[in-house]
């Protein structure tokens, strides 16, 4: 709360204006911009003094996966997601056209000049995208968390100091600033400068509910490089609904680099108590996966010994991180824009039921990397539970 107020004061003097947590646009911005310089300086000094007492979240090159939230309740998990950047022009003679890549053709972000997606028509934002959140009617939101991230180094270098801030608008609402509230993943190497941040947005989602959510000002770089540009956001929401089955829901997050031939990464979830024949689903958020570059996979093994390779028509077993945003292979919710190849951003939900045919007390999820590697950021799991 304090850090949100500090940022609001700073931005009321400089850059995008925020008033009472909401963005001020158009003529209001110009009127407020005429406030005296002394007032701005006073606010800025006070903000800097207060900021010293509220340190920004720590950043680590590797954040091991840990459980963020879990519950057993009548209800389930839903999510909204979109990428924040897409291709503008081909830079490789071997590349498919940008238009065909957006429709789902194979293509890697490094073969294109990448440019921000912008849907809000607001001159004060440099990227903005929307996605539909399908909270069932009559449901109560029990927890909501927003994840965002991307590459800061492409044709330009974005400042890491801005990693922990985005703007979010609920359906029909104005922008509100959201600040990261936990350890952020942030790893640099010879070609990329990648990060993931997140924040608890439960009160905001309880108020805003179902509909099209907008996220803007993702700190990602545009341009072209061999590594390429990528970035996006995912809102994961747990809900309760008295007419739905009892389910165990679990949200895990971290920041892991998964390289080819490096053993991959594993996340184990126990305490499930899922009976034989249970239904379930698992969602994954990843960064810099390339459509058509093979080697990345996800397998799940139940404690009974049953091992299943997760895949579907849009996510082959050996090209799982292929820049899609799907549910069971389908585009099940509205996105603006709605590209099929998101050129470096994945947020997919898979059918977990085959792994639960014999029941399960625990599940081990194992990820392998494609030849160019990728980053893993979020894992969320929903399984039937005994009454």
Helices and strands as residue ranges (DSSP letters): H 2-13, E 17-19, E 22-24, H 27-32, H 37-51, E 59-60, E 63-83, E 85-90, H 98-103, G 109-111, E 112-116, E 128-133, E 140-151, G 160-162, E 165-169, E 176-179, E 184-188, E 193-200, H 202-208, E 211-216, E 231-240, E 246-258, E 265-274, E 280-287, E 297-302, E 307-309, E 335-336, E 345-351, G 353-356, E 360-368, E 374-384
